[in-house]
Amino acid sequence: MTNDPLFQRLELLTGSEIMTALGKTRVIVFGLGGVGSWCAEALVRSGVGSISIVDFDTVCISNTNRQIQALSSTIGRLKADVLGERLKDINHKCKIRTFTDTFYKSTAGHFDINEVDYVIDAIDMITSKLDLIETAFLYKKTLFSSMGMAFKLDPTKIKVVDIWKSSGCPLARLVRQGLRKRSFQGHFQVVYSPERLIRKEDEEGSRAIGEAPAGKRPMGSAVPVTATAGMILASLVINDISRRFMTGGAAN
């Protein structure tokens, strides 16, 4: 045993060697919305030793239904700052870095991607998402990516597949198309759901806000779905570390 009571219950499942490996693992999470915020918390609660969290946005009242850092007391504050404080309160031993910037190829140097073991993509902006995917592969980092979790109510429909095997998800389709246009042929796992729940009032609402900028239209979302996707992303990291340890490899 590692004699750390904070992670005793997980260590009973994994053993001390894997907990030690988790303590040496460095992760960066891009996007702290309904998926990324839960993923980041799950990683810290699982003993990851270093985590960087990235989001340019501030907490607003409509985030409250699905984002872990969204409280009445945090509205208007930067998501990364609020979540960073929360994560530090969970495990003060974890090294936490916060970035309040947007990821593009032009800003890639602002982040510590070359210093991490895992890259978590929970970005919903397509250009940033594609840029991050290409950058993660450029640095030869293990990437786990979330596709769209809006317009879904059933978390049991969520799947983990190779990006090229995803289907029925509009965001995944855009990602595949964008990657093909960039002549990208790499493989990585994505968390996605083929469920597409569109009600008549959703369609009418979309028409009513048709003047909103692309990618900025509000979309229906539910915390059982978004949080489950975030938890699955975190589990992919934990299980990958476990698998690599069992087969004699390092995290990266």
Contacts in CASP RR format, 6 or more apart in sequence:
PFRMAT RR
TARGET T0000
AUTHOR 0000-0000-0000
METHOD contacts of the structure
MODEL  1
MTNDPLFQRLELLTGSEIMTALGKTRVIVFGLGGVGSWCAEALVRSGVGS
ISIVDFDTVCISNTNRQIQALSSTIGRLKADVLGERLKDINHKCKIRTFT
DTFYKSTAGHFDINEVDYVIDAIDMITSKLDLIETAFLYKKTLFSSMGMA
FKLDPTKIKVVDIWKSSGCPLARLVRQGLRKRSFQGHFQVVYSPERLIRK
EDEEGSRAIGEAPAGKRPMGSAVPVTATAGMILASLVINDISRRFMTGGA
AN
1 8 0 8 1.000
1 11 0 8 1.000
1 16 0 8 1.000
2 11 0 8 1.000
2 16 0 8 1.000
2 19 0 8 1.000
2 20 0 8 1.000
4 11 0 8 1.000
4 19 0 8 1.000
6 47 0 8 1.000
6 91 0 8 1.000
7 19 0 8 1.000
7 46 0 8 1.000
7 47 0 8 1.000
10 19 0 8 1.000
10 46 0 8 1.000
10 47 0 8 1.000
11 19 0 8 1.000
14 22 0 8 1.000
14 238 0 8 1.000
14 242 0 8 1.000
17 245 0 8 1.000
18 241 0 8 1.000
18 242 0 8 1.000
18 245 0 8 1.000
19 47 0 8 1.000
21 241 0 8 1.000
21 244 0 8 1.000
21 245 0 8 1.000
21 251 0 8 1.000
22 46 0 8 1.000
22 47 0 8 1.000
22 48 0 8 1.000
22 49 0 8 1.000
22 238 0 8 1.000
22 241 0 8 1.000
23 47 0 8 1.000
23 48 0 8 1.000
23 49 0 8 1.000
24 49 0 8 1.000
24 251 0 8 1.000
25 48 0 8 1.000
25 49 0 8 1.000
25 50 0 8 1.000
25 117 0 8 1.000
25 118 0 8 1.000
25 237 0 8 1.000
25 241 0 8 1.000
25 251 0 8 1.000
26 48 0 8 1.000
26 49 0 8 1.000
26 50 0 8 1.000
26 51 0 8 1.000
26 52 0 8 1.000
26 115 0 8 1.000
26 116 0 8 1.000
26 117 0 8 1.000
26 118 0 8 1.000
27 43 0 8 1.000
27 48 0 8 1.000
27 50 0 8 1.000
27 51 0 8 1.000
27 52 0 8 1.000
27 116 0 8 1.000
27 117 0 8 1.000
27 118 0 8 1.000
27 119 0 8 1.000
27 120 0 8 1.000
27 237 0 8 1.000
28 51 0 8 1.000
28 52 0 8 1.000
28 53 0 8 1.000
28 54 0 8 1.000
28 111 0 8 1.000
28 112 0 8 1.000
28 113 0 8 1.000
28 116 0 8 1.000
28 118 0 8 1.000
28 119 0 8 1.000
28 120 0 8 1.000
29 36 0 8 1.000
29 39 0 8 1.000
29 40 0 8 1.000
29 43 0 8 1.000
29 51 0 8 1.000
29 52 0 8 1.000
29 53 0 8 1.000
29 54 0 8 1.000
29 120 0 8 1.000
29 122 0 8 1.000
30 54 0 8 1.000
30 55 0 8 1.000
30 103 0 8 1.000
30 119 0 8 1.000
30 120 0 8 1.000
30 121 0 8 1.000
30 122 0 8 1.000
30 123 0 8 1.000
30 128 0 8 1.000
30 132 0 8 1.000
31 53 0 8 1.000
31 54 0 8 1.000
31 55 0 8 1.000
31 122 0 8 1.000
31 123 0 8 1.000
31 124 0 8 1.000
32 40 0 8 1.000
32 53 0 8 1.000
32 54 0 8 1.000
32 55 0 8 1.000
32 57 0 8 1.000
32 67 0 8 1.000
32 69 0 8 1.000
32 79 0 8 1.000
32 80 0 8 1.000
32 83 0 8 1.000
32 122 0 8 1.000
33 55 0 8 1.000
33 63 0 8 1.000
33 66 0 8 1.000
33 67 0 8 1.000
33 79 0 8 1.000
33 122 0 8 1.000
33 226 0 8 1.000
34 63 0 8 1.000
34 66 0 8 1.000
34 67 0 8 1.000
34 68 0 8 1.000
34 122 0 8 1.000
34 149 0 8 1.000
34 221 0 8 1.000
34 223 0 8 1.000
34 226 0 8 1.000
34 227 0 8 1.000
34 230 0 8 1.000
35 122 0 8 1.000
35 146 0 8 1.000
35 149 0 8 1.000
35 191 0 8 1.000
35 226 0 8 1.000
35 227 0 8 1.000
35 229 0 8 1.000
35 230 0 8 1.000
35 233 0 8 1.000
36 120 0 8 1.000
36 122 0 8 1.000
36 146 0 8 1.000
36 230 0 8 1.000
36 233 0 8 1.000
37 67 0 8 1.000
37 68 0 8 1.000
37 69 0 8 1.000
37 79 0 8 1.000
37 83 0 8 1.000
38 68 0 8 1.000
38 226 0 8 1.000
38 227 0 8 1.000
38 229 0 8 1.000
38 230 0 8 1.000
38 231 0 8 1.000
38 234 0 8 1.000
39 120 0 8 1.000
39 122 0 8 1.000
39 146 0 8 1.000
39 230 0 8 1.000
39 231 0 8 1.000
39 233 0 8 1.000
39 234 0 8 1.000
40 51 0 8 1.000
40 53 0 8 1.000
40 83 0 8 1.000
40 87 0 8 1.000
40 120 0 8 1.000
41 68 0 8 1.000
41 83 0 8 1.000
41 86 0 8 1.000
41 87 0 8 1.000
41 90 0 8 1.000
42 230 0 8 1.000
42 231 0 8 1.000
42 234 0 8 1.000
42 235 0 8 1.000
43 51 0 8 1.000
43 234 0 8 1.000
43 237 0 8 1.000
43 238 0 8 1.000
44 51 0 8 1.000
44 87 0 8 1.000
44 90 0 8 1.000
44 91 0 8 1.000
44 94 0 8 1.000
44 96 0 8 1.000
45 90 0 8 1.000
45 91 0 8 1.000
46 234 0 8 1.000
46 238 0 8 1.000
47 91 0 8 1.000
47 94 0 8 1.000
48 94 0 8 1.000
48 237 0 8 1.000
49 93 0 8 1.000
49 94 0 8 1.000
49 95 0 8 1.000
50 94 0 8 1.000
50 95 0 8 1.000
50 96 0 8 1.000
50 97 0 8 1.000
50 116 0 8 1.000
51 87 0 8 1.000
51 94 0 8 1.000
51 95 0 8 1.000
51 96 0 8 1.000
51 97 0 8 1.000
52 96 0 8 1.000
52 97 0 8 1.000
52 98 0 8 1.000
52 99 0 8 1.000
52 111 0 8 1.000
52 112 0 8 1.000
52 116 0 8 1.000
53 80 0 8 1.000
53 83 0 8 1.000
53 84 0 8 1.000
53 87 0 8 1.000
53 96 0 8 1.000
53 97 0 8 1.000
53 98 0 8 1.000
53 99 0 8 1.000
54 80 0 8 1.000
54 98 0 8 1.000
54 99 0 8 1.000
54 101 0 8 1.000
54 103 0 8 1.000
54 111 0 8 1.000
55 78 0 8 1.000
55 79 0 8 1.000
55 80 0 8 1.000
55 83 0 8 1.000
55 99 0 8 1.000
55 100 0 8 1.000
56 100 0 8 1.000
56 101 0 8 1.000
56 102 0 8 1.000
57 78 0 8 1.000
57 79 0 8 1.000
58 76 0 8 1.000
58 77 0 8 1.000
58 78 0 8 1.000
58 79 0 8 1.000
59 67 0 8 1.000
59 69 0 8 1.000
59 70 0 8 1.000
59 71 0 8 1.000
59 74 0 8 1.000
59 75 0 8 1.000
59 76 0 8 1.000
59 77 0 8 1.000
59 78 0 8 1.000
59 79 0 8 1.000
59 82 0 8 1.000
60 70 0 8 1.000
60 75 0 8 1.000
60 76 0 8 1.000
61 70 0 8 1.000
61 75 0 8 1.000
62 218 0 8 1.000
63 70 0 8 1.000
63 79 0 8 1.000
64 70 0 8 1.000
64 71 0 8 1.000
64 72 0 8 1.000
65 221 0 8 1.000
65 222 0 8 1.000
65 223 0 8 1.000
66 221 0 8 1.000
66 222 0 8 1.000
66 223 0 8 1.000
66 226 0 8 1.000
66 227 0 8 1.000
67 79 0 8 1.000
68 83 0 8 1.000
68 86 0 8 1.000
68 227 0 8 1.000
69 79 0 8 1.000
69 82 0 8 1.000
69 83 0 8 1.000
69 86 0 8 1.000
74 82 0 8 1.000
78 100 0 8 1.000
80 98 0 8 1.000
80 99 0 8 1.000
80 100 0 8 1.000
81 98 0 8 1.000
81 100 0 8 1.000
83 98 0 8 1.000
84 96 0 8 1.000
84 98 0 8 1.000
87 94 0 8 1.000
87 96 0 8 1.000
88 94 0 8 1.000
88 96 0 8 1.000
97 112 0 8 1.000
99 110 0 8 1.000
99 111 0 8 1.000
101 107 0 8 1.000
101 110 0 8 1.000
101 111 0 8 1.000
102 125 0 8 1.000
102 128 0 8 1.000
103 111 0 8 1.000
103 123 0 8 1.000
103 128 0 8 1.000
103 131 0 8 1.000
103 132 0 8 1.000
103 135 0 8 1.000
104 127 0 8 1.000
104 128 0 8 1.000
104 131 0 8 1.000
105 131 0 8 1.000
105 134 0 8 1.000
105 135 0 8 1.000
108 131 0 8 1.000
108 135 0 8 1.000
113 119 0 8 1.000
113 135 0 8 1.000
113 136 0 8 1.000
113 139 0 8 1.000
113 141 0 8 1.000
114 139 0 8 1.000
116 141 0 8 1.000
117 141 0 8 1.000
117 142 0 8 1.000
117 251 0 8 1.000
117 252 0 8 1.000
118 141 0 8 1.000
118 142 0 8 1.000
118 143 0 8 1.000
118 144 0 8 1.000
118 237 0 8 1.000
118 240 0 8 1.000
118 251 0 8 1.000
118 252 0 8 1.000
119 132 0 8 1.000
119 136 0 8 1.000
119 141 0 8 1.000
119 142 0 8 1.000
119 143 0 8 1.000
119 144 0 8 1.000
120 143 0 8 1.000
120 144 0 8 1.000
120 145 0 8 1.000
120 146 0 8 1.000
120 233 0 8 1.000
120 237 0 8 1.000
121 129 0 8 1.000
121 132 0 8 1.000
121 133 0 8 1.000
121 136 0 8 1.000
121 143 0 8 1.000
121 144 0 8 1.000
121 145 0 8 1.000
121 146 0 8 1.000
122 145 0 8 1.000
122 146 0 8 1.000
122 230 0 8 1.000
122 233 0 8 1.000
123 129 0 8 1.000
123 132 0 8 1.000
124 148 0 8 1.000
124 171 0 8 1.000
124 215 0 8 1.000
125 215 0 8 1.000
126 171 0 8 1.000
126 174 0 8 1.000
126 175 0 8 1.000
126 178 0 8 1.000
129 145 0 8 1.000
129 175 0 8 1.000
130 175 0 8 1.000
130 178 0 8 1.000
130 179 0 8 1.000
130 182 0 8 1.000
133 143 0 8 1.000
133 145 0 8 1.000
133 175 0 8 1.000
133 179 0 8 1.000
133 184 0 8 1.000
133 188 0 8 1.000
134 182 0 8 1.000
134 184 0 8 1.000
136 143 0 8 1.000
136 188 0 8 1.000
137 143 0 8 1.000
137 184 0 8 1.000
137 186 0 8 1.000
137 188 0 8 1.000
140 252 0 8 1.000
141 252 0 8 1.000
142 240 0 8 1.000
142 252 0 8 1.000
143 188 0 8 1.000
144 188 0 8 1.000
144 189 0 8 1.000
144 190 0 8 1.000
144 191 0 8 1.000
144 233 0 8 1.000
144 236 0 8 1.000
144 237 0 8 1.000
145 163 0 8 1.000
145 175 0 8 1.000
145 188 0 8 1.000
145 189 0 8 1.000
145 190 0 8 1.000
145 191 0 8 1.000
146 190 0 8 1.000
146 191 0 8 1.000
146 192 0 8 1.000
146 229 0 8 1.000
146 230 0 8 1.000
146 233 0 8 1.000
147 166 0 8 1.000
147 169 0 8 1.000
147 171 0 8 1.000
147 172 0 8 1.000
147 175 0 8 1.000
147 190 0 8 1.000
147 191 0 8 1.000
147 192 0 8 1.000
147 193 0 8 1.000
148 169 0 8 1.000
148 170 0 8 1.000
148 171 0 8 1.000
148 172 0 8 1.000
148 192 0 8 1.000
148 193 0 8 1.000
149 193 0 8 1.000
149 221 0 8 1.000
149 225 0 8 1.000
149 226 0 8 1.000
149 229 0 8 1.000
150 219 0 8 1.000
150 220 0 8 1.000
150 221 0 8 1.000
151 195 0 8 1.000
151 196 0 8 1.000
151 197 0 8 1.000
151 198 0 8 1.000
151 202 0 8 1.000
151 219 0 8 1.000
151 220 0 8 1.000
151 221 0 8 1.000
152 193 0 8 1.000
152 195 0 8 1.000
152 196 0 8 1.000
152 197 0 8 1.000
152 221 0 8 1.000
152 222 0 8 1.000
152 225 0 8 1.000
153 195 0 8 1.000
153 197 0 8 1.000
153 222 0 8 1.000
153 224 0 8 1.000
153 225 0 8 1.000
154 193 0 8 1.000
154 195 0 8 1.000
154 225 0 8 1.000
155 224 0 8 1.000
155 225 0 8 1.000
155 228 0 8 1.000
155 229 0 8 1.000
157 193 0 8 1.000
157 194 0 8 1.000
157 195 0 8 1.000
158 191 0 8 1.000
158 192 0 8 1.000
158 193 0 8 1.000
158 225 0 8 1.000
158 228 0 8 1.000
158 229 0 8 1.000
158 232 0 8 1.000
159 191 0 8 1.000
159 192 0 8 1.000
159 193 0 8 1.000
159 194 0 8 1.000
160 189 0 8 1.000
160 190 0 8 1.000
160 191 0 8 1.000
160 232 0 8 1.000
160 236 0 8 1.000
161 189 0 8 1.000
161 190 0 8 1.000
161 192 0 8 1.000
162 187 0 8 1.000
162 188 0 8 1.000
162 189 0 8 1.000
162 190 0 8 1.000
163 172 0 8 1.000
163 175 0 8 1.000
163 176 0 8 1.000
163 179 0 8 1.000
163 187 0 8 1.000
163 188 0 8 1.000
163 189 0 8 1.000
163 190 0 8 1.000
164 176 0 8 1.000
164 187 0 8 1.000
166 172 0 8 1.000
166 176 0 8 1.000
166 190 0 8 1.000
166 192 0 8 1.000
167 194 0 8 1.000
168 194 0 8 1.000
168 196 0 8 1.000
169 192 0 8 1.000
169 193 0 8 1.000
169 194 0 8 1.000
169 196 0 8 1.000
170 196 0 8 1.000
171 192 0 8 1.000
172 190 0 8 1.000
172 192 0 8 1.000
175 190 0 8 1.000
178 184 0 8 1.000
179 186 0 8 1.000
189 236 0 8 1.000
191 229 0 8 1.000
191 230 0 8 1.000
191 232 0 8 1.000
191 233 0 8 1.000
191 236 0 8 1.000
193 225 0 8 1.000
193 229 0 8 1.000
202 220 0 8 1.000
206 217 0 8 1.000
209 217 0 8 1.000
209 218 0 8 1.000
210 217 0 8 1.000
240 251 0 8 1.000
241 251 0 8 1.000
244 250 0 8 1.000
244 251 0 8 1.000
END
